[in-house]
């Protein structure tokens, strides 16, 4: 299960998450965000938060902030809450046990909407995932341990990297697919994938790959939902049994 910072940073929504997550039977993994808390701490420390197309620029100072917040404050609070709920949780980053290895994202061309469309964007210490170690994660799960993974990875050269939690969750799910029948859940603030984003009753309950291509062509799914669904379908191709985005199920 992947949950965003909006859920884990709010006391009441975190309480409900812990309650629901603890009720899930069998082996489970939680991957979390924490961007709002990172931005708040950076502001208190006088460190500028720079976002480009929704992504956080992670220079040396910001890397220190996200490491403290993601790997420390948010992660350990979730672990403590899960322990109180009877779940034997272990807080991890991708560097711990070398469970998730990444490489530093190279500078990329800025979009045509950028004020300087011919320039490039250096995201700093941002990592793009290369692989997850499913065998080591499976060994923890078989021991009855629930990994709680912060959105930090490493490059194997001593550098921590700020990494997209959605991608980390997908990579972990795929790595565990040879060991378990895996359902990947993206906890979502809406009911799921909606035909009309403003109408919660317009839920699309089930989507296959052919459905996705048709919905994209029709313009029913667009914007940020497209990469989320593409990630979900990629997980299906790599052996994940099903993916849930809210109440929407993506499957074969």
Beta strands, then each sheet from edge to edge (+ up, - down):
strand 1: 2-3
strand 2: 30-32
strand 3: 51-52
strand 4: 55-56
strand 5: 89-92
strand 6: 100-104
strand 7: 108-109
strand 8: 120-121
strand 9: 126-132
strand 10: 146-150
strand 11: 152-154
strand 12: 160-163
strand 13: 183-186
strand 14: 206-207
strand 15: 242-245
strand 16: 248-250
sheet 1: 1+ 2+ 10+ 5+
sheet 2: 3+ 4-
sheet 3: 6+ 9- 12- 11+
sheet 4: 7+ 8-
sheet 5: 13+ 15+ 16- 14-
end
